[in-house]
Amino acid sequence: MLVSYSRCSTTDQVAGMEAQLRDLAATGCTKNFSEMVSSVADRPQLEAALDFVREGDTLVVTRLDRLARSTADLLQIIDRLEAKGVALRILDFGGAAVDTQSPTGKLMLTMFGAFAQFERELLKLRMREGVERAKALGKYKGRAPTAQRKKPQVMELHELGVRPAEIATRTGISRASVYRLLAEAS
């Protein structure tokens, strides 16, 4: 059985999810697990897919970054699949599909995973360097904390006699932030 897994990081990526589902359906996948969640968060549908697959099945994903967050994560997923007798197929490696049922496929997948992790770490390093440079030039101030931006609304609700827990609910900030803002104002 071909079982697919698709993931997008945010609900803003609907077109990306639709493209994944289209490509996975074209491969003949009969069961799909999909979710809109960051790769660093818990991925309950990935866990469900890994639990669902049985010996002889193939888990199919469109791209490596939709499945694993690092080389170590990828290798753990592959180990779980191999222990169950399940193959992994990744559709898009520059037009070629990689299948873990062959030794060459396993080697290629591990190498691609290492390259993807390396690329991500370089991207994060460049971003940090850019932020530090912008800070040094006085051009980067960061965003104002959410609670501070909502201070006028918090103060207004407090003056109307609204309790801190309700203020937190209405403004979408934590109760601790409400108490901190009220203490600052005292």
C-alpha positions as CSV (number, residue, x, y, z in Angstrom):
1,M,0.0,0.0,0.0
2,L,1.2,3.5,-0.8
3,V,0.7,5.8,2.2
4,S,1.4,9.5,1.8
5,Y,2.4,12.2,4.3
6,S,2.2,15.9,3.5
7,R,3.0,19.0,5.7
8,C,3.0,22.7,5.4
9,S,4.4,25.0,8.2
10,T,1.5,27.5,8.2
11,T,-2.0,27.9,7.1
12,D,-0.8,30.6,4.6
13,Q,0.7,27.8,2.5
14,V,-2.5,26.3,1.2
15,A,-1.2,26.3,-2.4
16,G,1.8,24.3,-1.3
17,M,-0.4,21.8,0.5
18,E,-2.6,21.5,-2.5
19,A,0.4,20.8,-4.8
20,Q,1.7,18.1,-2.4
21,L,-1.7,16.4,-2.3
22,R,-2.0,16.6,-6.1
23,D,1.5,15.0,-6.6
24,L,0.9,12.4,-4.0
25,A,-2.5,11.4,-5.4
26,A,-0.8,11.1,-8.9
27,T,1.5,8.4,-7.5
28,G,-1.5,6.2,-6.5
29,C,-1.4,6.8,-2.7
30,T,-4.6,5.3,-1.2
31,K,-4.2,6.8,2.4
32,N,-3.0,10.3,3.2
33,F,-1.9,11.9,6.4
34,S,-1.5,15.7,6.2
35,E,-1.0,18.5,8.6
36,M,-0.4,22.3,8.9
37,V,2.4,22.5,11.5
38,S,5.9,23.7,11.8
39,S,8.6,20.9,11.6
40,V,9.9,21.9,15.0
41,A,6.5,21.3,16.6
42,D,4.8,18.0,17.4
43,R,3.7,16.4,14.2
44,P,0.7,14.1,15.2
45,Q,-0.1,13.2,11.7
46,L,3.4,12.0,11.0
47,E,3.2,9.9,14.1
48,A,-0.1,8.5,12.9
49,A,1.3,7.7,9.5
50,L,4.3,6.0,11.0
51,D,2.0,4.0,13.3
52,F,-0.4,3.1,10.4
53,V,2.1,1.7,7.9
54,R,2.7,-2.0,7.8
55,E,5.2,-4.4,6.3
56,G,5.4,-4.1,2.5
57,D,3.9,-0.5,2.6
58,T,5.7,2.5,1.2
59,L,5.5,5.9,2.8
60,V,5.6,8.6,0.1
61,V,6.4,12.3,0.6
62,T,7.0,15.0,-2.0
63,R,10.1,16.5,-0.6
64,L,12.6,15.7,2.2
65,D,12.0,18.9,4.1
66,R,8.3,18.0,4.4
67,L,9.3,14.9,6.4
68,A,12.4,15.5,8.5
69,R,13.8,18.5,10.4
70,S,17.4,17.2,10.5
71,T,19.6,14.4,9.4
72,A,19.3,12.8,12.8
73,D,15.5,13.1,12.6
74,L,15.5,11.6,9.1
75,L,17.6,8.7,10.1
76,Q,15.3,8.0,13.1
77,I,12.3,8.0,10.8
78,I,14.1,5.6,8.4
79,D,15.0,3.3,11.2
80,R,11.4,3.2,12.4
81,L,10.2,2.4,8.9
82,E,12.8,-0.2,8.3
83,A,12.0,-1.9,11.6
84,K,8.4,-2.3,10.3
85,G,9.5,-3.4,6.8
86,V,8.3,-0.2,5.2
87,A,10.0,1.7,2.4
88,L,10.3,5.4,2.0
89,R,9.9,7.2,-1.3
90,I,10.6,10.9,-1.8
91,L,9.3,12.1,-5.1
92,D,11.3,15.2,-5.8
93,F,15.0,15.1,-5.9
94,G,15.5,17.2,-9.0
95,G,13.1,15.1,-11.0
96,A,14.3,11.8,-9.6
97,A,12.6,9.7,-7.0
98,V,14.6,8.2,-4.2
99,D,13.5,4.9,-2.7
100,T,15.0,3.5,0.5
101,Q,14.5,-0.1,-0.6
102,S,17.9,-0.1,-2.3
103,P,21.3,0.5,-0.7
104,T,21.9,3.3,-3.2
105,G,18.6,5.0,-2.3
106,K,19.5,4.8,1.4
107,L,22.9,6.4,0.7
108,M,21.5,9.1,-1.5
109,L,18.8,9.9,1.1
110,T,21.3,10.2,3.9
111,M,23.5,12.5,1.8
112,F,20.6,14.7,0.8
113,G,19.5,14.9,4.4
114,A,23.0,16.0,5.5
115,F,23.1,18.6,2.7
116,A,19.6,19.9,3.6
117,Q,20.6,20.3,7.3
118,F,23.9,22.0,6.2
119,E,21.9,24.5,4.0
120,R,19.5,25.2,6.8
121,E,22.3,25.9,9.3
122,L,24.1,28.2,6.8
123,L,20.8,30.1,6.3
124,K,20.3,30.6,10.1
125,L,24.0,31.8,10.4
126,R,23.5,34.3,7.5
127,M,20.3,35.5,9.1
128,R,22.0,36.0,12.5
129,E,24.9,37.9,10.9
130,G,22.5,40.1,9.0
131,V,20.6,40.9,12.2
132,E,23.8,41.7,14.1
133,R,25.0,44.0,11.3
134,A,21.6,45.8,11.2
135,K,21.7,46.2,15.0
136,A,25.2,47.6,14.8
137,L,24.1,50.2,12.2
138,G,21.0,51.0,14.3
139,K,18.6,49.8,11.7
140,Y,17.2,46.8,13.5
141,K,15.0,47.3,16.5
142,G,13.1,44.1,16.5
143,R,9.4,44.0,17.1
144,A,7.8,45.4,20.1
145,P,6.6,42.7,22.5
146,T,3.0,41.8,22.0
147,A,2.1,42.6,25.6
148,Q,3.6,46.1,25.4
149,R,1.7,46.9,22.2
150,K,-1.5,46.0,24.0
151,K,-0.8,48.0,27.2
152,P,-3.3,50.8,26.4
153,Q,-6.1,48.2,25.9
154,V,-5.0,46.3,29.1
155,M,-5.1,49.6,31.1
156,E,-8.5,50.6,29.7
157,L,-10.0,47.2,30.6
158,H,-8.5,47.3,34.1
159,E,-10.0,50.8,34.7
160,L,-13.4,49.3,33.7
161,G,-13.0,46.8,36.5
162,V,-12.3,43.7,34.3
163,R,-10.4,41.0,36.1
164,P,-6.8,40.1,34.9
165,A,-7.8,36.7,33.7
166,E,-10.5,38.1,31.5
167,I,-8.2,40.9,30.3
168,A,-5.7,38.2,29.2
169,T,-8.5,36.3,27.4
170,R,-9.8,39.4,25.6
171,T,-6.4,40.7,24.6
172,G,-4.8,37.4,23.7
173,I,-1.8,37.8,26.0
174,S,-0.9,35.8,29.1
175,R,-2.2,36.5,32.5
176,A,1.4,37.0,33.7
177,S,1.9,39.7,31.1
178,V,-1.3,41.4,32.3
179,Y,-0.1,41.4,35.9
180,R,3.4,42.7,34.8
181,L,1.8,45.6,32.8
182,L,-0.4,46.5,35.7
183,A,2.6,46.5,38.1
184,E,4.5,48.7,35.7
185,A,1.7,51.2,35.7
186,S,1.5,51.3,39.5
